[in-house]
């Protein structure tokens, strides 16, 4: 069986390093990988710290069946306009976040296939048997995780190559296929606008508990234990789906009034999503 030929653009960055490491180590028998990097410190990390070779972009693009575009979201508009015209026809071009695609900032071609693959990160509902897996909070380094993917345009057989590549580079158990817009509702809407903001508030509340004399270890243990339990309860992971106490329901109502705005579900409006993505890609010109 022939190896899948992959080029990683931005292979010395954070995500480029994570994804390319898995392809060249754990899946070296399935993938032949060429690394592209132009930032001098990142080139040095690839060559001296990782002991790998950097390939000129022209050579890598002429070689690759699948191109992994591991560049920052804010640079996708500029860099895709530079690199996409250089692709050979039939190339599968994979980006790692849907924002630029949803914002129509990704350069496309009709004779190539474009897709998105983004990690879910290890869930605390996933069984992490090995100590290494349990300690991998990000994913891709032993922690069991899933990914979400979408085909932006192109051929199904090329998208299948993307799925094989993405599952390997993230070391993923499952790939959930959906539209790019649906992935964008997962991030930023679900996990950043709502999830990250509320979790950050929880972390600040732990600091307040410490200021009031509560040991940090106790506050963290109490908070995270209850979050795990309540998550299992609200998401249907407790046998019998038992209800929370009446007092907890009252407290939730208080929180809805004091912590969350009455109209917080507007974050699921298409207009808010579009404005949020534009603001995240171009923070110098905020839309919301």
Protein Blocks (a to p, Z undefined) as FASTA:
>chain_A
ZZdddddehklbmklmmmmmmmmmmmmmmpccddddfbfklmmmmmmmnopacddfklmm
mmpmbdcddbdfklmmmmmmmmmmmpcehiacddfbfklmmnopaccdfkbccdddddeb
jafkbccfbfklmmmmngonlpacddddddfbdcfklmmmmmmmmmmmnopabdcdddfk
lmmmmpmmlmmmmmmmmmmmmmmmmmmmmmnopafklmmmmmmmmmmmmmmmmnopaghi
aacdfklmmmmmmmmmmmpcfklmmmmpmklmmmmmmmmmmmmlcfZZ
